[in-house]
Amino acid sequence: MSESARRTPTREQLRVWRNYIETAEVLRTRLDSRLQAESALSSGDYQVLLALTEAEGRTLRSSELAGLVGWERSRLSHHLGRMEKRGLIRREACSDDVHGVDVIATEAGATAFRAGSVPHLRAVRELFLDALTPAQLDAVDDLTGALRRHLGLEAEGEGGS
């Protein structure tokens, strides 16, 4: 067992950790609430529509979409069912794979995403960016880069919400 694996965090390290986690959760909750109130899109809807609108032809294979949004396939399938009922997406069998499903953002979904993006990005600015100086934002970038590398996420996308 390595030396770092045997040591428990100090009281000060735990304070920093807890403040980080609690603040990130409050930030996410407030962003999600504003998105829902200002656009009628949930954060899940927004994540799905973001991935689809960035894809060629606004289409992704369901398994690829699950990976992009970081969800289990069953969770994604249930969520897509709700989005499909609201006309935001449609699902079609893949032409090149009997078991595959393509997920397509409808015109209504793309329109809802564009309409939701303006207030969502305004909320990101007000709740996150406006709280930080340029130097602090650089420090957050360094911090998240270090965490992503440590967690093996450095090859993944940059995120867009």
MIDOSE-1310 file (N, C-alpha, C; in nm, 2 decimals, decimal comma, always signed):
residues 161
mses	+0,09/-0,12/+0,00/+0,00/+0,00/+0,00/+0,09/+0,12/+0,00; +0,06/+0,22/-0,08/+0,14/+0,34/-0,09/+0,12/+0,43/+0,03; +0,22/+0,52/+0,05/+0,21/+0,61/+0,17/+0,09/+0,70/+0,16; +0,05/+0,75/+0,04/-0,07/+0,83/+0,03/-0,19/+0,76/+0,06
arrt	-0,20/+0,63/+0,03/-0,32/+0,55/+0,05/-0,34/+0,52/+0,20; -0,24/+0,53/+0,28/-0,25/+0,50/+0,42/-0,29/+0,62/+0,50; -0,25/+0,74/+0,45/-0,28/+0,86/+0,53/-0,42/+0,90/+0,51; -0,49/+0,95/+0,62/-0,62/+1,00/+0,61/-0,61/+1,15/+0,59
ptre	-0,70/+1,21/+0,53/-0,70/+1,36/+0,51/-0,69/+1,43/+0,64; -0,62/+1,55/+0,64/-0,62/+1,63/+0,76/-0,75/+1,70/+0,78; -0,78/+1,76/+0,89/-0,90/+1,84/+0,92/-0,91/+1,95/+0,81; -0,80/+2,02/+0,79/-0,80/+2,13/+0,69/-0,83/+2,08/+0,55
qlrv	-0,77/+1,97/+0,51/-0,80/+1,91/+0,38/-0,94/+1,87/+0,37; -1,00/+1,81/+0,47/-1,14/+1,78/+0,47/-1,23/+1,90/+0,46; -1,19/+2,01/+0,52/-1,26/+2,14/+0,51/-1,27/+2,19/+0,37; -1,15/+2,18/+0,31/-1,14/+2,23/+0,17/-1,22/+2,14/+0,08
wrny	-1,21/+2,01/+0,10/-1,29/+1,91/+0,02/-1,44/+1,94/+0,03; -1,48/+1,95/+0,16/-1,63/+1,97/+0,18/-1,68/+2,10/+0,12; -1,60/+2,21/+0,14/-1,64/+2,33/+0,08/-1,65/+2,32/-0,07; -1,56/+2,25/-0,13/-1,56/+2,24/-0,28/-1,68/+2,16/-0,32
ieta	-1,71/+2,05/-0,26/-1,82/+1,96/-0,30/-1,96/+2,04/-0,27; -1,97/+2,10/-0,15/-2,10/+2,16/-0,12/-2,12/+2,28/-0,21; -2,02/+2,36/-0,24/-2,03/+2,47/-0,33/-2,06/+2,43/-0,47; -2,00/+2,33/-0,52/-2,03/+2,28/-0,66/-2,17/+2,23/-0,67
evlr	-2,22/+2,16/-0,56/-2,36/+2,11/-0,56/-2,46/+2,23/-0,56; -2,43/+2,33/-0,48/-2,52/+2,45/-0,48/-2,52/+2,51/-0,62; -2,40/+2,53/-0,68/-2,39/+2,59/-0,81/-2,47/+2,51/-0,91; -2,45/+2,38/-0,92/-2,53/+2,30/-1,01/-2,68/+2,31/-0,99
trld	-2,72/+2,30/-0,86/-2,86/+2,31/-0,83/-2,92/+2,44/-0,88; -2,85/+2,55/-0,85/-2,90/+2,68/-0,90/-2,91/+2,69/-1,05; -2,80/+2,64/-1,11/-2,80/+2,65/-1,26/-2,92/+2,56/-1,32; -2,94/+2,44/-1,26/-3,04/+2,36/-1,31/-3,18/+2,42/-1,28
srlq	-3,20/+2,48/-1,17/-3,33/+2,55/-1,14/-3,36/+2,66/-1,24; -3,25/+2,74/-1,26/-3,27/+2,86/-1,36/-3,30/+2,80/-1,50; -3,23/+2,70/-1,54/-3,25/+2,65/-1,67/-3,40/+2,60/-1,69; -3,44/+2,52/-1,59/-3,58/+2,47/-1,59/-3,68/+2,59/-1,59
aesa	-3,66/+2,69/-1,51/-3,75/+2,80/-1,50/-3,76/+2,89/-1,62; -3,64/+2,90/-1,69/-3,63/+3,00/-1,80/-3,65/+2,93/-1,93; -3,65/+2,80/-1,94/-3,65/+2,74/-2,07/-3,74/+2,61/-2,08; -3,79/+2,56/-1,97/-3,87/+2,44/-1,96/-3,79/+2,32/-2,00
lssg	-3,65/+2,33/-2,00/-3,56/+2,22/-2,02/-3,50/+2,18/-1,89; -3,49/+2,05/-1,87/-3,42/+2,00/-1,75/-3,27/+2,00/-1,79; -3,18/+1,99/-1,69/-3,04/+1,98/-1,72/-3,01/+1,86/-1,80; -3,08/+1,75/-1,78/-3,07/+1,63/-1,86/-3,11/+1,66/-2,01
dyqv	-3,22/+1,72/-2,03/-3,26/+1,76/-2,16/-3,15/+1,84/-2,23; -3,10/+1,94/-2,16/-3,00/+2,03/-2,21/-2,87/+1,95/-2,25; -2,83/+1,86/-2,16/-2,71/+1,78/-2,19/-2,73/+1,70/-2,32; -2,84/+1,63/-2,33/-2,87/+1,55/-2,45/-2,87/+1,64/-2,57
llal	-2,95/+1,75/-2,56/-2,96/+1,83/-2,68/-2,83/+1,90/-2,72; -2,75/+1,93/-2,62/-2,61/+1,99/-2,65/-2,53/+1,89/-2,73; -2,53/+1,76/-2,69/-2,45/+1,66/-2,76/-2,51/+1,64/-2,90; -2,64/+1,63/-2,91/-2,70/+1,61/-3,04/-2,68/+1,73/-3,14
teae	-2,69/+1,85/-3,09/-2,68/+1,97/-3,18/-2,53/+1,99/-3,22; -2,44/+1,93/-3,14/-2,30/+1,94/-3,18/-2,26/+1,83/-3,28; -2,34/+1,73/-3,29/-2,31/+1,61/-3,38/-2,35/+1,64/-3,52; -2,28/+1,58/-3,61/-2,32/+1,59/-3,75/-2,46/+1,54/-3,78
grtl	-2,54/+1,62/-3,84/-2,68/+1,58/-3,87/-2,77/+1,58/-3,74; -2,72/+1,64/-3,63/-2,79/+1,63/-3,51/-2,83/+1,49/-3,47; -2,74/+1,39/-3,50/-2,77/+1,25/-3,48/-2,65/+1,18/-3,41; -2,68/+1,10/-3,31/-2,58/+1,02/-3,25/-2,64/+0,88/-3,22
rsse	-2,56/+0,78/-3,23/-2,60/+0,65/-3,18/-2,62/+0,65/-3,03; -2,72/+0,59/-2,99/-2,76/+0,59/-2,85/-2,65/+0,56/-2,75; -2,57/+0,45/-2,79/-2,46/+0,42/-2,70/-2,35/+0,52/-2,70; -2,33/+0,60/-2,81/-2,23/+0,71/-2,81/-2,28/+0,82/-2,73
lagl	-2,41/+0,85/-2,74/-2,47/+0,96/-2,66/-2,46/+0,93/-2,51; -2,49/+0,81/-2,47/-2,48/+0,77/-2,33/-2,34/+0,80/-2,28; -2,24/+0,77/-2,36/-2,10/+0,79/-2,32/-2,07/+0,94/-2,31; -2,12/+1,02/-2,40/-2,10/+1,16/-2,40/-2,16/+1,23/-2,28
vgwe	-2,28/+1,19/-2,24/-2,35/+1,26/-2,13/-2,31/+1,19/-1,99; -2,24/+1,07/-2,00/-2,20/+1,01/-1,88/-2,31/+0,93/-1,81; -2,40/+0,88/-1,88/-2,52/+0,81/-1,82/-2,51/+0,66/-1,85; -2,58/+0,58/-1,77/-2,60/+0,44/-1,80/-2,70/+0,44/-1,91
rsrl	-2,69/+0,33/-1,99/-2,79/+0,32/-2,11/-2,93/+0,32/-2,06; -2,96/+0,25/-1,95/-3,10/+0,25/-1,91/-3,16/+0,38/-1,87; -3,08/+0,46/-1,80/-3,12/+0,60/-1,76/-3,14/+0,68/-1,89; -3,05/+0,67/-1,98/-3,06/+0,75/-2,10/-3,19/+0,71/-2,18
shhl	-3,22/+0,58/-2,19/-3,33/+0,53/-2,26/-3,46/+0,58/-2,20; -3,47/+0,58/-2,07/-3,59/+0,64/-2,00/-3,60/+0,79/-2,03; -3,49/+0,86/-2,02/-3,49/+1,00/-2,04/-3,53/+1,03/-2,18; -3,48/+0,96/-2,28/-3,51/+0,98/-2,42/-3,66/+0,96/-2,45
grme	-3,71/+0,86/-2,38/-3,86/+0,84/-2,39/-3,94/+0,96/-2,35; -3,90/+1,02/-2,24/-3,97/+1,14/-2,20/-3,95/+1,26/-2,30; -3,83/+1,27/-2,35/-3,80/+1,38/-2,45/-3,87/+1,35/-2,58; -3,88/+1,22/-2,62/-3,95/+1,19/-2,74/-4,10/+1,22/-2,73
krgl	-4,16/+1,20/-2,62/-4,30/+1,23/-2,60/-4,32/+1,38/-2,61; -4,22/+1,46/-2,58/-4,23/+1,61/-2,59/-4,19/+1,66/-2,72; -4,15/+1,57/-2,81/-4,11/+1,61/-2,95/-3,97/+1,67/-2,96; -3,89/+1,65/-2,86/-3,75/+1,71/-2,87/-3,66/+1,63/-2,94
irre	-3,68/+1,50/-2,94/-3,59/+1,40/-3,02/-3,68/+1,30/-3,08; -3,62/+1,22/-3,17/-3,68/+1,10/-3,22/-3,57/+0,99/-3,23; -3,62/+0,87/-3,22/-3,53/+0,75/-3,22/-3,56/+0,67/-3,35; -3,46/+0,62/-3,41/-3,47/+0,54/-3,53/-3,37/+0,42/-3,52
acsd	-3,41/+0,31/-3,58/-3,32/+0,20/-3,58/-3,20/+0,23/-3,67; -3,08/+0,19/-3,63/-2,96/+0,22/-3,72/-2,97/+0,14/-3,84; -2,94/+0,20/-3,95/-2,94/+0,13/-4,08/-2,83/+0,03/-4,09; -2,72/+0,05/-4,02/-2,61/-0,04/-4,03/-2,59/-0,13/-3,91
dvhg	-2,68/-0,13/-3,82/-2,67/-0,22/-3,70/-2,81/-0,25/-3,65; -2,84/-0,38/-3,66/-2,98/-0,43/-3,62/-3,01/-0,39/-3,47; -2,91/-0,39/-3,38/-2,93/-0,36/-3,24/-2,92/-0,21/-3,21; -2,86/-0,13/-3,30/-2,83/+0,01/-3,26/-2,95/+0,10/-3,28
vdvi	-2,95/+0,21/-3,21/-3,06/+0,31/-3,22/-2,99/+0,45/-3,24; -3,04/+0,52/-3,34/-2,99/+0,66/-3,37/-3,09/+0,75/-3,29; -3,03/+0,85/-3,23/-3,11/+0,95/-3,16/-3,09/+1,08/-3,24; -3,20/+1,15/-3,28/-3,19/+1,26/-3,36/-3,27/+1,38/-3,29
atea	-3,20/+1,49/-3,28/-3,27/+1,61/-3,23/-3,37/+1,66/-3,34; -3,49/+1,68/-3,30/-3,59/+1,73/-3,39/-3,57/+1,88/-3,41; -3,64/+1,94/-3,50/-3,63/+2,08/-3,52/-3,68/+2,15/-3,39; -3,79/+2,10/-3,33/-3,84/+2,15/-3,20/-3,73/+2,14/-3,09
gata	-3,66/+2,03/-3,09/-3,56/+2,01/-2,99/-3,44/+2,11/-3,01; -3,40/+2,13/-3,14/-3,29/+2,22/-3,17/-3,34/+2,37/-3,13; -3,46/+2,40/-3,16/-3,51/+2,53/-3,13/-3,52/+2,55/-2,98; -3,57/+2,45/-2,90/-3,57/+2,46/-2,76/-3,43/+2,47/-2,70
frag	-3,34/+2,40/-2,76/-3,20/+2,41/-2,71/-3,14/+2,55/-2,73; -3,16/+2,61/-2,85/-3,11/+2,74/-2,88/-3,18/+2,84/-2,79; -3,31/+2,83/-2,77/-3,38/+2,92/-2,68/-3,33/+2,91/-2,53; -3,30/+2,79/-2,49/-3,26/+2,77/-2,35/-3,11/+2,81/-2,33
svph	-3,03/+2,81/-2,44/-2,89/+2,84/-2,42/-2,87/+2,98/-2,38; -2,94/+3,08/-2,43/-2,92/+3,22/-2,39/-2,94/+3,24/-2,24; -3,05/+3,20/-2,18/-3,06/+3,22/-2,03/-2,97/+3,13/-1,96; -2,94/+3,01/-2,01/-2,84/+2,92/-1,93/-2,70/+2,98/-1,93
lrav	-2,66/+3,03/-2,04/-2,52/+3,09/-2,05/-2,52/+3,22/-1,97; -2,63/+3,29/-1,96/-2,64/+3,41/-1,88/-2,62/+3,37/-1,73; -2,69/+3,26/-1,69/-2,68/+3,21/-1,55/-2,54/+3,16/-1,52; -2,47/+3,10/-1,62/-2,33/+3,06/-1,60/-2,25/+3,18/-1,57
relf	-2,27/+3,29/-1,64/-2,19/+3,41/-1,62/-2,22/+3,47/-1,49; -2,35/+3,48/-1,45/-2,39/+3,55/-1,33/-2,35/+3,47/-1,20; -2,36/+3,33/-1,21/-2,34/+3,25/-1,09/-2,20/+3,20/-1,07; -2,12/+3,20/-1,18/-1,99/+3,14/-1,18/-1,88/+3,24/-1,22
ldal	-1,89/+3,28/-1,35/-1,79/+3,36/-1,40/-1,77/+3,50/-1,34; -1,88/+3,56/-1,30/-1,88/+3,70/-1,24/-1,82/+3,69/-1,10; -1,82/+3,57/-1,04/-1,76/+3,56/-0,90/-1,61/+3,55/-0,90; -1,55/+3,53/-1,02/-1,41/+3,50/-1,02/-1,33/+3,61/-1,10
tpaq	-1,21/+3,64/-1,06/-1,12/+3,72/-1,14/-1,06/+3,64/-1,25; -1,00/+3,70/-1,35/-0,93/+3,62/-1,45/-0,83/+3,53/-1,39; -0,75/+3,57/-1,29/-0,65/+3,48/-1,23/-0,72/+3,36/-1,16; -0,83/+3,39/-1,09/-0,90/+3,28/-1,03/-0,96/+3,18/-1,13
ldav	-1,01/+3,23/-1,24/-1,06/+3,15/-1,35/-0,95/+3,06/-1,40; -0,83/+3,12/-1,42/-0,71/+3,04/-1,46/-0,68/+2,93/-1,36; -0,69/+2,96/-1,23/-0,66/+2,87/-1,13/-0,77/+2,75/-1,13; -0,89/+2,79/-1,15/-1,00/+2,68/-1,16/-0,97/+2,59/-1,28
ddlt	-0,92/+2,65/-1,39/-0,89/+2,57/-1,51/-0,77/+2,48/-1,48; -0,67/+2,53/-1,41/-0,56/+2,44/-1,37/-0,60/+2,33/-1,27; -0,69/+2,37/-1,18/-0,74/+2,27/-1,08/-0,82/+2,16/-1,15; -0,91/+2,20/-1,24/-0,99/+2,10/-1,30/-0,91/+2,01/-1,40
galr	-0,81/+2,08/-1,46/-0,72/+2,00/-1,55/-0,64/+1,89/-1,47; -0,59/+1,93/-1,35/-0,52/+1,83/-1,27/-0,61/+1,72/-1,22; -0,73/+1,75/-1,18/-0,83/+1,65/-1,14/-0,87/+1,56/-1,26; -0,89/+1,62/-1,38/-0,92/+1,54/-1,50/-0,81/+1,44/-1,53
rhlg	-0,69/+1,49/-1,53/-0,57/+1,41/-1,56/-0,56/+1,29/-1,46; -0,58/+1,33/-1,33/-0,57/+1,23/-1,22/-0,68/+1,12/-1,23; -0,80/+1,16/-1,28/-0,91/+1,07/-1,30/-0,92/+1,00/-1,43; -0,82/+1,03/-1,52/-0,81/+0,97/-1,65/-0,91/+1,03/-1,75
leae	-0,95/+1,15/-1,73/-1,05/+1,22/-1,81/-0,99/+1,31/-1,92; -0,86/+1,32/-1,92/-0,79/+1,42/-2,01/-0,82/+1,41/-2,15; -0,86/+1,29/-2,20/-0,89/+1,27/-2,34/-1,04/+1,30/-2,37; -1,12/+1,32/-2,27/-1,26/+1,34/-2,30/-1,29/+1,49/-2,34
gegg	-1,41/+1,52/-2,39/-1,45/+1,65/-2,43/-1,43/+1,75/-2,33; -1,45/+1,88/-2,38/-1,43/+1,99/-2,29/-1,56/+2,04/-2,21; -1,67/+1,98/-2,25/-1,79/+2,01/-2,18/-1,84/+2,14/-2,23; -1,97/+2,16/-2,23/-2,03/+2,28/-2,29/-2,14/+2,34/-2,21
s	-2,17/+2,29/-2,09/-2,28/+2,35/-2,02/-2,23/+2,45/-1,92
